[in-house]
Amino acid sequence: MKSSYKSFTSLVIIYCSLFIVHSTAQPPHGIHWSADGNSYYDNNDEGIVQYQMPSFAKTIVANMQQLTPKDSSQPLEVRNFFFSYDGKKILIYTNSKKVWRYDTRGDYWVLNTTDNSLKQLGKSLPSSSLMYAKLSPDGNSVAYVSMHNLYVEDLSSSNIKQLTTDGTDRMINGTFDWVYEEEFDCRDGFRWSPDSKSIAYWKVDATKIPNYLMINNTDSIYSFVKPVEYPVAGTSPSPCYIYVANLATGKSTNINVPGNPQQHYIPRMEWAANSSQLIIEQFNRMQNEIRIMYCNAATGVTNEIYTEDDKAWIDNKNAWDSNPFATGWEWVKEGKAFLWVSEKDGWRHIYLMSRDGQHQTLLTNGDYDIITLKGYDDRTGYVYFMASPENATQKYLYRIQMDGKSKAERLSPADESGTHDYDLSTNGMYASHKFSNINTVPIEDWISLPKHLVIKKGVESQYSNYKFPHVDMFTIITDDGVKMDGWMQKPINFDSTKKYPVVFYVYSWPGVQSIIDEFGNQFNSLYEGNMAADGYILIGLEGRGSQVPKGAAWRKSIYKQTGILNTYDQAMATKIILQWPFIDSSRIAVWGWSGGGATTLSLLFGYPKIYKTGIAVAPLADQLTYDNIYEERYMGLPQENMQAYINGSAITYAKNLQGHLLLIQGTGDDNVHYQNSERLINELIKYNKLFQFMPYPNRTHAISEGEGTREHLSNLYTTFLRQYCPPGAK
């Protein structure tokens, strides 16, 4: 028995290193590929169905009767599902509820396809309180989080063992606080050991973080306060710890991570391709230094194997992973090495790192960036990634051997210029493929690789029968020599002898690419009607500091200049555009959301002779009010760099408002808080500046909740724009 179990465990370790097979947090993201990559699973009105590749032959794995509990006449409404390694058990996620942005809390059931038993997990716990449930590698247990405590449930006996007992809304086990989720994409906070005997987990102590008090005035006659642990810039991080729970004893071992826990972050932790060690990635508070270390799961002793630093910052995995919800460490060579992504030579490249951290082999050599890592196949030695060496607005699939000698091979068709996306099978042989460009509606199909042969066409795009205005991709070089990408949509029946108003869409903050050669990138969902038909020119521009594949120097030029350099680039490019003969310089509008709202304010206040009208939605007016992980990454500590925070915040220049401003924000925004608008309003009042303001009661950063909200927002946006930046040729 021990011998066969050991073989099974080894198989699991090797198996998981074949391709990116991550444990994925709910809600579902991407295709449910089978472990061998030769089929995929879907959930439809027949139940859970398997499709064999490349024939797409269908097999019903779990029908509606199997998915119906004994005491119910209705089958479970499957939100997501996961298979055990042997494929005999299916973990089903249902009755989901929203936590901040995603529905990561709900109920879980396990269907045993051998005896057709269907059991609900955590029946003694509150309804819809379970989070991130995962089957153990041996398929005998399920672990999950409920009310910030970690549990493990034996499937044969239904016995539940509580592994942590100190969980509260501020002492968080097995998941994360608001800021870790928002800025590191950390959600699922525990990991099964390959031998199913231990669970490693995060513990976040948010008790030292001041509560941001959000007031709900709409859901009852008496208003009430909703507190959120929100560390603003300059606030020390929540202490973060790693523990390993021994399931036999129920006891947890604290991993002795070096350093002050209030001065570092641990955004990555996984088992080190065995059941005795963890591997973690530790960031210093400034996020410009990382340390990789192994941790002995039994003793808690750590051993550092690699360090890296940068004059600006180092991106976490969520900046280059194709699945933002994914977990996992990219082990290859049967656990003897792992893939590593770094910008240490000035470009974002993939390296092969030896297990001891002493040897790094550069795989993607050249003056170009990888955009995302898509997968790797240990059997064939290929790594798959997205890149676009010639055009930063586009995206293509490449593969390269792990030998450090080969050249990258483009797999995307040469005659399809634009933006591609793929959901690759776990063996790299098949993919769901999507292609479009700014003037080509999305084409979806299923392909086989590496020849990129279409094996099945997807559903035709809903936009296929519509005729859309042509959009031009262009580049503009400012007087400072900055080459900026952009797109422009001209009015229908454009007449170059006449002058037209321009509406600029902006984002222009770090971590985001806003100008993409992709269909829909030019759409303005807030405008009621057709902007091109009404006579508007639409323009989007991408300046320095944005998350585009133009090298680390481009992206990191904004360090300690957020709100300054990005705004300057937009204004300098607009100055050149104003010289075009068909531009009406008296009708120049700008709008954006969140960071784009901040840019809108900065342009309206900082360059009032250029921008006459601005619509700022959920804007970050004062950088000192935003969270510490984001702000300190790009701006440093305010205690050491206060003047840069002041200079980069739009509120500093509110006194310069000359044009027409519409300010919009939800009072229930837990991301960019309503406080931003109130502080800005005070400044505008102080200097007797007239403007329009629309607060949306109890709406979040998305301003989407509540009956009629989006229709009202669209009406407001459109009416204001037409009034102060009238459409049409003159």
Residue pairs with C-beta under 8 A, 6 or more apart in sequence:
5 138
8 138
9 137
9 194
9 195
9 275
12 85
12 137
12 194
13 194
13 273
13 274
13 334
13 335
14 334
14 335
14 378
15 21
15 35
15 85
16 328
16 331
17 273
17 331
17 332
17 333
17 334
17 335
17 378
18 377
18 378
18 379
18 426
18 427
19 37
19 375
19 376
19 377
19 378
19 424
19 425
19 426
19 427
19 428
20 323
20 326
20 328
20 330
20 373
20 374
20 375
20 376
20 426
21 35
21 328
21 426
22 323
22 326
22 327
22 328
23 134
23 188
23 191
23 326
23 327
23 328
24 30
24 188
24 323
24 325
24 326
24 327
25 102
25 104
25 132
25 187
25 188
25 325
25 327
26 79
26 80
26 93
26 96
26 102
26 103
26 104
26 106
26 131
26 132
27 79
27 80
27 96
27 102
27 103
27 104
28 79
28 80
29 323
29 324
29 325
29 326
30 323
30 423
31 40
31 423
31 432
32 40
32 41
32 42
32 81
33 39
33 40
33 41
33 423
33 425
33 426
34 40
34 41
34 50
34 426
35 83
35 85
35 87
35 426
36 426
36 427
37 53
37 425
37 426
37 427
37 428
37 429
37 430
38 52
38 53
38 425
38 427
38 429
38 430
39 50
39 51
39 52
39 53
40 50
40 51
40 53
40 425
41 48
41 49
41 50
41 51
41 61
41 81
41 83
42 48
42 49
42 51
43 49
43 78
43 81
45 64
46 60
46 63
46 64
47 60
47 61
47 62
47 63
47 64
47 66
47 67
47 75
48 60
48 61
48 62
48 67
48 78
48 81
48 90
49 58
49 59
49 60
49 61
50 58
50 59
50 60
50 61
51 57
51 58
51 59
52 58
52 59
53 425
53 429
53 430
53 448
53 455
54 430
54 446
54 448
54 455
54 456
56 446
56 456
61 90
61 113
62 90
62 111
62 113
64 75
65 75
66 111
66 113
66 116
66 118
67 75
67 76
67 78
67 92
67 111
67 118
68 74
68 75
68 76
68 118
69 76
69 109
69 118
69 120
70 118
76 92
76 94
76 109
77 94
77 95
78 92
78 93
78 94
79 93
79 94
79 95
79 96
79 103
79 106
80 92
80 93
81 90
81 91
81 92
81 93
82 90
82 91
82 93
82 134
82 135
83 89
83 90
83 91
83 135
84 90
84 91
84 135
84 139
85 135
85 137
85 138
85 139
86 139
87 113
88 112
88 113
88 114
88 139
89 110
89 111
89 112
89 113
89 135
89 139
89 155
90 110
90 111
90 113
91 108
91 109
91 110
91 133
91 134
91 135
91 142
92 108
92 109
92 110
92 111
93 106
93 107
93 108
93 133
94 106
94 107
94 108
94 109
95 106
95 107
95 127
95 128
96 103
96 104
96 105
96 106
96 128
97 103
97 105
97 106
97 128
98 104
98 105
99 105
99 131
100 178
100 181
100 182
100 670
101 181
102 187
104 131
104 132
104 187
105 128
105 129
105 130
105 131
106 128
106 130
107 120
107 121
107 122
107 127
107 128
107 130
108 120
108 121
108 122
108 130
108 133
108 142
108 144
109 118
109 119
109 120
109 121
110 118
110 119
110 121
110 135
110 142
110 155
111 117
111 118
112 118
112 119
112 155
119 155
119 158
121 130
121 133
121 142
121 144
121 153
122 129
122 130
122 144
122 146
122 151
122 153
122 160
123 158
124 160
125 146
125 147
125 151
126 146
126 147
129 146
129 147
130 144
130 145
130 146
131 144
131 145
131 146
131 174
131 175
132 144
132 145
132 174
132 175
132 187
132 188
132 189
132 190
133 142
133 143
133 144
134 142
134 143
134 144
134 188
134 190
134 192
135 141
135 142
136 142
136 143
136 192
136 196
137 192
137 193
137 194
137 195
137 196
138 195
138 196
139 155
140 154
140 155
140 156
140 196
141 152
141 153
141 154
141 155
141 196
141 247
142 152
142 153
142 155
143 150
143 151
143 152
143 153
143 190
143 192
143 199
144 150
144 151
144 153
145 151
145 173
145 174
145 175
145 189
145 190
147 167
148 167
148 168
148 169
148 171
148 172
148 173
148 174
148 175
149 162
149 163
149 164
149 165
149 166
149 167
149 173
149 174
150 162
150 163
150 164
150 167
150 173
150 174
150 190
150 199
150 201
150 245
151 160
151 161
151 162
151 163
152 160
152 161
152 163
152 199
152 247
153 159
153 160
153 161
154 160
154 161
161 247
161 250
163 173
163 199
163 201
163 245
163 247
163 250
163 252
164 173
164 174
164 201
164 203
164 245
164 252
166 173
167 173
169 229
170 205
170 206
170 207
170 209
170 229
171 203
171 204
171 205
171 206
171 207
172 189
172 202
172 203
172 204
172 205
172 206
173 189
173 201
173 202
173 203
174 189
174 190
174 201
174 202
175 187
175 188
175 189
175 202
176 184
176 186
176 187
176 189
176 202
176 204
177 204
177 206
177 209
177 229
177 238
178 228
178 229
178 230
178 627
178 670
179 229
179 230
179 231
179 237
179 238
179 627
179 628
179 629
180 186
180 204
180 238
180 240
180 265
180 267
180 629
181 187
182 627
182 629
182 630
182 671
183 627
183 629
183 630
183 633
184 265
184 267
184 316
184 318
184 629
185 316
185 317
185 318
185 324
185 325
186 202
186 267
187 325
188 325
188 327
189 201
189 202
189 204
190 199
190 200
190 201
190 202
191 199
191 200
191 201
191 269
191 270
191 271
191 327
192 198
192 199
192 271
193 199
193 200
193 271
193 275
193 297
194 271
194 273
194 274
194 275
195 275
196 247
197 246
197 247
197 248
197 275
198 244
198 245
198 246
198 247
198 275
198 297
199 244
199 245
199 247
200 242
200 243
200 244
200 245
200 269
200 271
200 278
200 297
201 242
201 243
201 244
201 245
202 240
202 241
202 242
202 266
202 269
203 240
203 241
203 242
203 243
204 238
204 239
204 240
204 241
205 238
205 239
205 240
205 241
205 261
206 229
206 238
208 236
208 238
208 239
208 262
209 229
209 230
209 231
209 235
209 238
210 229
210 230
210 231
210 235
211 227
211 228
211 229
211 230
212 227
212 228
212 229
212 230
212 670
212 673
213 225
213 226
213 227
214 225
214 226
214 227
214 228
214 667
214 668
214 670
214 673
214 674
215 223
215 224
215 225
215 226
215 667
216 223
216 224
216 225
216 226
216 668
216 698
217 223
217 667
217 697
217 698
218 697
218 698
219 698
226 668
228 670
229 238
230 627
230 670
230 673
231 237
231 238
231 627
231 628
231 629
232 624
232 625
232 626
232 627
232 628
232 631
233 623
233 624
233 625
233 626
233 627
233 628
233 631
233 632
233 635
233 637
233 638
233 645
234 624
234 628
234 632
234 637
234 638
234 639
235 628
236 262
236 263
236 285
236 628
237 262
237 263
237 264
237 265
237 285
237 628
237 629
238 262
239 261
239 262
240 261
240 264
240 265
240 266
241 254
241 255
241 257
241 261
242 254
242 255
242 257
242 266
242 269
242 278
242 280
242 295
243 252
243 253
243 254
243 255
244 252
244 253
244 255
244 278
244 297
244 298
244 300
245 251
245 252
246 252
246 253
253 297
253 298
253 299
253 300
254 300
255 278
255 280
255 295
255 297
255 300
255 302
256 295
256 300
256 301
256 302
257 264
257 266
257 280
257 282
257 293
257 295
257 302
258 302
258 304
259 282
259 284
263 284
263 285
264 282
264 283
264 284
264 285
265 282
265 283
265 285
265 287
265 629
266 280
266 281
266 282
266 283
267 281
267 283
267 316
267 317
268 280
268 281
268 316
268 317
268 329
269 278
269 279
269 280
269 281
270 278
270 279
270 280
270 327
270 328
270 329
271 277
271 278
271 279
272 278
272 279
272 294
272 329
272 335
273 329
273 331
273 334
273 335
274 335
275 297
276 296
276 297
276 298
277 294
277 295
277 296
277 297
278 294
278 295
278 297
279 292
279 293
279 294
279 295
279 329
280 292
280 293
280 295
281 290
281 291
281 292
281 316
282 290
282 291
282 292
282 293
283 289
283 290
283 314
283 316
284 290
285 632
285 637
286 313
286 632
286 633
286 636
286 637
287 313
287 314
287 316
287 629
287 632
287 633
288 309
288 310
288 311
288 312
288 313
288 314
289 307
289 308
289 309
289 310
289 314
290 307
290 308
290 309
290 314
291 304
291 306
291 307
292 304
292 305
292 306
292 307
292 357
293 302
293 303
293 304
293 305
294 302
294 303
294 305
295 301
295 302
295 303
296 302
296 303
305 356
305 357
305 358
306 353
306 357
308 314
308 342
308 344
310 343
310 344
310 556
311 556
311 559
312 556
312 559
313 556
313 559
313 633
313 634
314 343
315 343
317 341
318 324
319 511
319 547
320 341
320 348
320 370
320 371
320 372
320 373
321 372
321 373
322 372
322 373
322 374
322 386
329 338
330 338
330 339
330 340
330 373
330 376
331 337
331 338
332 338
332 339
332 352
332 376
332 378
332 402
333 378
333 402
334 378
335 355
336 354
336 355
337 352
337 353
337 354
337 355
338 352
338 353
338 355
339 350
339 351
339 352
339 353
339 373
339 376
339 383
340 350
340 351
340 352
340 353
340 360
341 348
341 349
341 350
341 351
341 370
341 373
342 348
342 349
342 351
343 349
343 552
345 362
346 551
346 552
346 553
347 366
347 367
347 368
347 369
347 551
347 552
348 369
348 370
348 371
348 549
348 552
349 362
349 363
349 364
349 365
349 369
349 370
350 363
350 364
350 370
350 373
350 383
350 385
350 400
351 360
351 361
351 362
351 363
352 360
352 361
352 363
352 402
352 404
353 359
353 360
354 360
361 402
361 404
362 404
363 383
363 400
363 401
363 402
363 404
364 370
364 385
364 387
364 400
364 408
365 404
366 389
366 408
367 389
367 551
368 387
368 388
368 389
368 549
369 387
369 549
369 550
369 551
370 385
370 386
370 387
370 549
371 385
371 386
371 387
371 388
371 395
371 549
372 385
372 386
373 383
373 384
373 385
374 384
374 385
374 386
374 397
374 422
374 424
375 383
375 384
375 424
375 426
375 428
376 382
376 383
376 384
376 402
377 383
377 384
377 427
377 428
379 427
380 428
381 401
381 402
381 403
382 399
382 400
382 401
382 402
382 428
383 399
383 400
383 401
383 402
384 397
384 398
384 399
384 411
384 424
384 428
385 397
385 398
385 399
385 400
386 395
386 396
386 397
386 398
386 420
386 421
386 422
387 395
387 396
387 398
387 408
387 549
388 394
388 395
388 396
388 549
391 517
392 485
392 548
392 549
392 550
393 419
393 473
393 485
393 515
393 516
393 517
393 542
393 548
394 417
394 418
394 419
394 437
394 516
394 517
395 419
395 420
395 421
395 516
396 410
396 411
396 412
396 420
397 410
397 411
397 412
397 420
397 422
398 408
398 409
398 410
398 411
398 412
399 408
399 409
399 411
399 428
399 450
400 406
400 407
400 408
400 409
409 450
411 449
411 450
411 452
412 420
412 435
412 452
413 452
416 435
417 437
417 517
418 435
418 436
418 437
418 438
418 440
418 517
418 518
419 435
419 436
419 437
419 516
419 517
419 518
420 433
420 434
420 435
421 433
421 434
421 435
422 431
422 432
422 433
422 434
423 431
423 432
424 430
424 431
424 449
425 431
428 449
429 448
429 449
430 446
430 447
430 448
430 449
430 455
431 446
431 447
431 449
432 444
432 446
432 458
433 444
433 445
433 446
433 447
433 452
434 442
434 443
434 444
434 458
435 442
435 443
436 442
436 443
436 518
436 519
436 520
437 517
437 518
437 519
438 471
438 473
438 487
438 517
438 518
438 519
438 521
438 522
439 468
439 470
439 471
439 519
440 519
441 461
441 463
441 464
441 466
441 468
441 519
442 461
442 463
442 519
442 520
443 458
443 461
444 457
444 458
444 459
444 461
445 454
445 455
445 456
445 457
445 458
446 454
446 455
446 456
446 457
446 458
447 453
447 454
447 455
448 455
463 519
469 489
469 490
469 491
469 492
469 532
469 533
470 489
470 490
471 487
471 488
471 489
471 522
472 487
472 488
472 489
472 490
473 485
473 486
473 487
473 517
474 485
474 486
474 487
474 488
475 483
475 484
475 485
475 486
476 483
476 484
476 486
476 541
476 573
476 576
476 577
477 483
477 484
478 484
478 569
478 572
478 573
478 575
478 576
479 572
479 575
479 576
480 572
482 543
482 544
482 569
482 572
482 573
484 541
484 542
484 543
484 569
484 573
485 515
485 541
485 542
485 548
486 515
486 539
486 540
486 541
486 542
486 573
487 515
487 517
487 521
487 522
487 539
487 540
488 537
488 538
488 539
489 522
489 531
489 532
489 537
489 538
489 539
490 500
490 532
490 537
491 500
491 532
491 533
491 534
491 535
491 536
491 537
491 729
492 530
492 532
492 533
494 500
494 582
495 582
495 729
496 581
496 582
497 582
498 582
498 729
498 730
499 581
499 582
499 583
499 584
499 729
499 730
500 535
500 536
500 537
500 582
500 583
500 584
500 587
500 728
500 729
500 730
501 535
501 536
501 537
501 584
501 587
501 588
501 589
501 725
501 726
501 727
501 728
502 536
502 537
502 538
502 539
502 577
502 583
502 584
502 587
502 588
502 589
503 524
503 531
503 536
503 537
503 538
503 539
503 589
503 590
503 591
503 721
503 725
504 539
504 540
504 541
504 570
504 574
504 588
504 589
504 590
504 591
504 611
505 514
505 524
505 538
505 539
505 540
505 590
505 591
505 592
505 596
506 514
506 540
506 541
506 570
506 590
506 591
506 592
506 596
506 599
506 600
506 603
507 514
507 546
507 592
507 593
507 594
507 595
507 596
507 599
508 514
508 541
508 542
508 543
508 545
508 546
508 566
508 567
508 569
508 570
508 592
508 595
508 596
508 599
509 545
509 546
509 562
509 566
509 595
509 596
509 598
509 599
510 545
510 546
510 547
510 555
510 558
510 562
510 633
510 634
511 547
511 630
512 546
512 547
512 595
513 542
513 546
513 547
513 548
514 521
514 540
514 542
514 546
514 596
515 521
515 540
515 541
515 542
515 546
515 548
521 540
522 538
522 540
524 531
524 538
525 714
526 591
526 617
526 713
526 714
526 717
526 718
527 714
527 717
527 718
527 721
528 714
528 715
528 717
528 718
529 718
531 538
531 727
532 538
534 722
534 727
534 728
535 727
535 728
535 729
536 727
537 582
537 583
539 577
541 569
541 570
541 573
541 574
542 548
543 565
543 566
543 568
543 569
543 570
543 573
544 554
544 557
544 558
544 565
544 566
544 569
545 554
545 555
545 556
545 557
545 558
545 561
545 562
545 565
545 566
546 555
546 566
547 555
548 554
548 555
557 565
558 565
558 566
558 634
559 634
559 635
559 636
560 634
560 635
560 636
560 641
560 644
561 644
561 648
562 623
562 634
562 635
562 648
563 598
563 599
563 602
563 623
563 647
563 648
563 649
563 650
564 644
564 647
564 648
566 599
567 599
567 602
567 603
567 606
567 607
570 599
570 603
571 603
571 606
571 607
571 610
574 588
574 607
574 610
574 611
575 610
577 583
578 585
578 588
578 610
584 730
586 612
587 612
587 613
587 725
587 726
588 610
588 611
588 612
588 613
588 725
589 611
589 612
589 613
589 614
589 615
589 721
589 724
589 725
590 599
590 600
590 603
590 604
590 611
590 613
590 614
590 615
591 600
591 614
591 615
591 616
591 617
591 717
591 721
592 598
592 599
592 600
592 616
592 617
592 619
593 617
593 618
594 617
594 618
594 619
594 620
594 671
594 672
594 701
595 620
596 617
596 619
597 616
597 617
597 618
597 619
597 620
597 672
598 616
598 619
598 620
598 621
598 650
600 614
600 615
600 616
600 619
601 614
601 616
601 619
601 621
601 650
601 651
601 654
601 661
601 680
602 650
602 653
603 610
603 611
603 614
604 611
604 614
604 616
604 657
604 659
604 661
605 650
605 653
605 654
605 655
605 656
605 657
606 650
606 653
606 656
608 656
608 657
608 658
608 659
611 659
612 659
612 660
612 724
612 725
613 659
613 660
613 661
613 720
613 721
613 724
613 725
614 659
614 660
614 661
614 662
615 661
615 662
615 664
615 717
615 720
615 721
616 661
616 662
616 663
616 664
617 664
617 665
617 703
618 664
618 665
618 666
618 669
618 671
618 672
618 701
618 703
619 650
619 663
619 665
619 672
619 676
619 677
619 680
620 626
620 650
620 672
620 676
621 649
621 650
621 651
621 676
621 677
621 679
621 680
622 649
622 650
622 651
622 676
622 679
622 680
623 631
623 635
623 645
623 648
623 649
624 631
624 638
624 645
624 649
625 672
625 673
625 675
625 676
625 679
626 672
631 638
631 645
635 641
635 644
635 645
635 648
636 644
638 645
646 652
650 680
651 679
651 680
651 683
654 680
654 683
654 684
654 687
654 689
655 683
655 686
655 687
655 689
657 684
657 687
657 689
657 691
659 724
660 691
660 692
660 720
660 724
661 684
661 689
661 691
661 692
662 691
662 692
662 693
662 694
662 716
662 717
662 720
663 677
663 680
663 681
663 691
663 692
663 693
663 694
664 693
664 694
664 696
664 703
664 713
664 716
664 717
665 672
665 674
665 676
665 677
665 694
665 695
665 696
665 703
666 674
666 695
666 696
666 697
666 698
666 699
666 700
666 701
666 702
666 703
667 674
667 695
667 696
667 697
667 698
667 699
668 674
668 697
668 698
668 699
668 700
668 705
669 699
669 700
669 701
670 700
670 701
671 700
671 701
672 701
674 695
677 693
677 695
681 693
684 691
692 720
694 716
696 703
696 706
696 709
696 713
698 705
698 706
699 705
699 706
699 709
703 709
703 710
703 713
704 710
